[in-house]
């Protein structure tokens, strides 16, 4: 008599889908709940910096609160701040409001990035002028994200080890 056996459970060494592939698919879904779930600690540990930055901007675009993103304070950098300013500019150019939670990241990495937004206050289009004024007011009052270490887009050069190793 032959007793059927259950199919073997895949071991962690041979998963059905690689974890990074699953994260990327969830991020591409456009579903705010999937995106939020995908940007937990696993994403913070596995996504390369450029993909992590794009995922943060996608969260802002889909209305996912940025405080739901794991390790944002540790992974935020000047490049992410610039990407968020570009996103804010797109919204202002369309006369739309910018999500308030992008400004703490932008404020953590000061620079001339908001100049384009300031120029929009002179737009001949009233909706753009109003949206720019609201965005700049929110930027001015936002508290900078408390980053673990102020990262720049280019990592600093480390000094040589004192023992010469």
N, C-alpha and C positions, 0 to 999 in steps of 0.2 A: 504494500500500500504506500502510495506516494503522498507525502504531506507537503502542500504548497508552503513555501516560505515567503515572508514579506520581503519586499524589495529592500536592498541595502540603503541605509541612510547615508547621504553624502557626508564625507568627513570635511572638517574645516580646510583641509589641504586640497580638496577637490570640490569646491562649491558649484552649484548649478550655474550661477552667474557671479562673475567677480564683483565684489562690493563696490568698487569704483564705477563700474558700468551701471549698477542699480542706482547709485547716487546721481549719476549724470542723467539717466532716464527720468528720474523723479524731478530733477531740476528743469528738464525740458518740457515737462508735462503742462506747465502753466497753471496747475491746480495749487492754490495757496496752501491747502492742508498738506499735500505731498511735499511741496517745497519746504514748508516749515519742518516737517518730519525729517526730510533729507538733510537739513542744515543743523543737525544735532552734533554731538561730539565726534561722531564718526567722520562727518564731512570735514570738520575742523582738523582732524588728524590726517585725512587722506587726500583732500583736494589740493592740487597745486595752487600756488598763489593767484595766477591769472584766472583760473576757473572759480576759485573762491570769491575773487572780486566780482566777476560777472554774476555769480549767484547772489551776492549781496545786492547788486543793482537790480537784478531780477526780482528780488524780494520787495524792494522799494516800488518797483514798477507794478507788482501784483498786489500791493497793499499789505504785504506781510510785515508786521512790526519788526524793526531791526533788532530790538532787544530779545527776540526769540532766536537769534542766530548765535550758535555756540562759538565761543572764543573770538568774538568780534573785537574786543578790546586788545587782544593779543595779536590778531592778524591784520588789523587796520593799518594802512600805510598811506603815504602821499598819493600813490597811484589810485587807490580806491577813492580817496577824497576827490581827486580830479574827475574820476568817472562819475561820482555822484553829482558834482557840479555840472557836468555835461548833461546828465539826466535832468537836473533841475532846470537848466537852460531850455531843454526841449519842452518841458511843461510850461515854463513862463512864455516861451514863444507861441504856445498854443493858448495862452491866457488862462492856464490852469494853475491851481495851487500845488506847491511842493510839499510832500509829506514832511512833517516837522522833525521826524527822527533821522533825517539825513544830515541835518545841520550839526549835531554834535561830532559826527565823524569829520565833516569838513572843517569845523573849528579846531579840531585836534591837530590839523596839519595846515597851519596858516600859509597863505601865499596869495598871489594876485588873481586867483582863479575866479573870484566873484566879479571881476571887472566887466565881463560880458553881461552879467545880470544887471549891474549898475547902468550900463549903456541902454538897457531895455526900458529904463524909467523915462527915456526920451523918445520912445517909439511913437510913431504917428497913430498906432493902434491902441485905443484906450484900454482894452482888455489886457494887452501885454504890459502897458505901463502899470496898471493896478496889480497884476500878478507879480511883476518885478518888485514893486514896493512892498508887497506882503512878504515875498521871499527874503528880501534884504532885511526886513524888520525881524523876521523869525531867525535869520542867521545872526543878527546882532545880539539877540537875547539868548541864544542857545549856549548852554554850558558845553565846553569841549568834552568829548569822550575821554574818559580816563584810561588811556592806553597803558598797558603793562610796561612797554618800552617804546618810546617814540621811534617808529620805523620809518625810514624813507624808502623811496622807490629803489634806490641803489644802496645796498648794504655798506656800512662803513668798513674801511680797511682795518683789520685787526693788527695791533702792534705785534712785533716779533716776540716770541716767548723769551723771558729773561735768561733762561739757561741755554738759549740757542738751539733748542730742539724743535 
